[in-house]
Amino acid sequence: MRVLLVEDEIRLARSYQRNLEDEGHLVEVVHDGETAYQRIMREGDHLDLVIMDVVLPGMSGIDVCRAVRGERVRVPILLLTALDQTEEKVAGLDAGADDYLTKPFPFAELLARMRALARRPHHFDPVGEATQLHIGDLTVDTLRHEALRGNTVIPLTAREFALLEYLARNANRVLTRQQLIDRVWPDGTEAGSNVLDTYIHYLREKIDLGAAVKLLRTVRGVGYMLQSPTDRRHSGNSSHPSSPDGGIN
């Protein structure tokens, strides 16, 4: 495996590098978060794994993880932390990390975690495993089963939340009407011709009403998407909110 090792303790970094290279891996070492971010953005497509300490000079490991996931870089990331606390682990996974190890750890366990990550499909998407999803200032928290726009909690029914979560996990990607119906109404219950349009209308009223930036978009004749403000700047204005055929604005 081609590995980027991010560790600010020089002695530990040398030890990890030596042991990994003894196992046949190619290892590059950097010692701070900013350099790690730059390397991942430049070399991410050619890396098999990033092993990164959480506590780093400048950007923390969690900050780096969140930043590269925001740029849709999918290289697997294994975080190392000396803090054996649930909050630290959850924060790392929410930021898009694939796994974590608490220091100190047996080197054999690190190798086992690396093998497990290598077995994952190449199209593995850390967003699909996240418990907190962010699209602009919209937060969808799957553990708390709640959504917030800024600091305002948005009251949602179970069906509305299921629809919003699926849209959020596929942010900046157009989902067809049939994809949404199959996911949110898998048993066909209530899935009449206008039910999806009605629920989209409910969501739009709740998450976009009064907001300066509208996130829920309609792509005429295709379906719907949650589009982040950053993605919209890159893609232009190709998908304006509009009424689908026979739908609700």
Beta strands, then each sheet from edge to edge (+ up, - down):
strand 1: 2-6
strand 2: 26-30
strand 3: 49-53
strand 4: 77-81
strand 5: 99-102
strand 6: 132-135
strand 7: 138-141
strand 8: 146-149
strand 9: 152-154
strand 10: 175-176
strand 11: 216-219
strand 12: 223-226
sheet 1: 2+ 1+ 3+ 4+ 5+
sheet 2: 6+ 7- 8+ 9-
sheet 3: 10+ 12- 11+
end
